[in-house]
């Protein structure tokens, strides 16, 4: 009994069981992926509306008079009251609060990035006894609630003659921001190639010159990212200056906004308050808009080698 072999034509493959089901799986995956994308985009749009709408409402309200704020809170202003901004800037001393805040934040941000980058570079690049202990000491400082240190910190500042001074507030901000800065930059410095630093040392550069002229420029994305986070936290800081800085002449912006809200007792200057609030908000938005690409680059640089 002969058997005949049936061969399929060249270029064709015989059908197999389950082929239809296997071909249908990508379609189901595409549909599920599309539903997931729509769902995630919907959540992001809702979140953006929740964040942007209060900001737009505050900007719109800053151009209204006090009566319109309460009688027509959701309507556009009939006329733009630019005098609200001028009154908040001059009569409410927002200009002085702005200047004090810029001095404090600029000084503390410079000191935090300088000291934090130096400590992080040593912890990331050099092995010495106690390296991990020092690193975890800074990590533990991130979990320490600052409210527990307010009372002893107040007496320490008073005994050192640093109370009610801007330079005293700068030192406190630096100490408050160092743990997160060291934690962030230590991980970033570990991702940088060590061959560049070794080449600089072979060429005769000292460790100090290697750090400032070679490694620090390479760590620019990480410095910008952690600088943005520290800037936001220090610019909006309220608890520390309220406890440590009770002099009206050295108030920062967060204290000035509270003083503006309560300056007239039960009759507050609401239009001036919203104008001052928008003034305090604009520098933060401007800094983030300018450096948003660097922030994303700094957050993702350590994930790709």
Secondary structure, DSSP 4 states (H G I P E B T S, - for coil): -------PPTT-----TTHHHHHHHHHHHHHHHHHHHHHHHHHHHHHHHHHHHHHHHHHHHTTS-HHHHHHSTTSPPSS--THHHHHHHHTT-HHHHHHHHHHHHHHHHHHHHHHHHHHHHHHHH---TTHHHHHHHHHHHHTS-GGGGHHHHHHHHHHTT-TT-HHHHHHHHHHHHHHHHHHHHHHHHHHS-HHHHHHHHHTT--HHHHIIIIIHHHTHHHHHHHHHHHHHHHHT--HHHHHH---GGG--HHHHHHHHHTTTTTS--HHHHHHHHHHHHHHHHHHHHHHHHHHHHHHHHTT--
